[in-house]
Structures are given as structure tokens and as C-alpha cells.
């Protein structure tokens, strides 16, 4: 039986307590850029365990064939080959190759058009099966494939941001999600963005205003006196995604 370690209520309370302290500590500064904030989030993510992500390719590919079509199963095989060829490669090669693979194989589509819902977080199976997805779907599938390749949990965060529309000085923002990756011994993480082909340092993404970040082990929030787009509701979507993922042949612990 496939098992998955979900965040328990007790651990949520620990994380929320950490967030409250964190919020008070940085609330005096409302102008933190993505690079500086991601560094803070990285350093405060102390509740990290060394987890190994396993992927049952045969199960995933069989589900793609049964629930979608043979063409999508072929893409699953292509992904398997890509991942197996990356074993032993440098981390930065893994990051760039995984990012490029999914940017090429997937087509960006809004949740309304694809799922007829305002905000739907798809599992890797669903994203591969549809061949389409929005920012969360890109970030989630890249996150799990990089974890499968052995990149440590502490080096990866899914970051919920407000993206400035029209440039870094624009006052118009839109909810968005990216994946951040920390090179060993580097303070400026790289950002994997579904809307940008290149993987670039967070210091260059002045158009992104971080709100909170998370992974399978924890939640870290930006300090603010204002409501931040109902993070509890968004984490419920993350828990729902994890429930689906555990049935697809992806396990960790």
C-alpha cells in the first residue's frame, strides 16, 4: 500500500507559530525583494527532514494509458528516459533540463479553461495526462521530478507570489506561483517560472512579490499586517494534491 506523510495538525501549529514570530521580525520592511525574502525563508526552514522521493514509472505510465491515451503514455516514457539520463548529472544540469522538458512538453492553460474551476492544483499524472496546466501545475511537477533526482528538500520551495503586470514598477498584480531552487552555498536562489523559459536568479525577478512558500515539510510566510490571499485555503489545495499524488506511484518519506 502506498503511504504518504502529510503535515499533521500539531506540525501546522508549529509552523504557524514560526510564521507569527517571523512576521513580527520583518514587518518593519515592506520592500524585501524576492532574493532576500527567499534567503530568509530558506534559513528559517529548520523543520526539514532528509526524504527520498520514489517514482513507480510503470504505475504512472499505466495510469496515463488507461485514464488518458497512448500518446500521453508515450510522453510519460519520454519523461522516464529524461530522468534516468540525468542520474549522476550536476544539480544545475538537472534543474535546467527538467525545466526545459516540461516547458516543451506542456502547454500553459488556465484552470477555468482546463478544469472549469477558479483555482485547481493538478497532480503530476493529471498534468501529464492533459498535457496542459497553469503556474501551480508546472511548479508542482518540476518540484517532484527534481526531488526524485535527489535534490534535497531544503533546496526547493514552491513560492506563491504576486506578479507585477506590466513591469517591476506596475501597481497591478496577479496571483502566480514559481519554484525556487538553491544552489549549494549560494544565497540567491534560481527561479523556475512557467511564463519564462530561462532559469534566472531571484535577484533579477523584481517583478515578483513573494507572499509565502512551502513544500512537503513546511510553510513559510512573508511578514505582513494584511491578509495574504487566504493561505489556509491554498494549503488545503496542496493537501488535496498530495492525496492524489500518493495514488499515482509517487511516494516519499
Secondary structure, DSSP 8 states (H G I E B T S, - for coil): --------HHHHHHHHHHHHHHHHHHTT-S---HHHHHHHHHHH--------EEE-HHHHHHHHHHHT-HHHHHHHHHHHHHHHHHTTS-HHHHHHHHHHHHHHH-EE--HHHHHSSSS----HHHHHHHTEE-HHHHHHHHHHHHHHTT--GGGEEEEEEEEETTSTT-S-EEEEEEEEE--TT-SS-EEEETTEEEEEEGGG-TTEEEEEEE-SS-EEE---SS--S-HHHHHHHHHHHHHHHTTTTEEE-
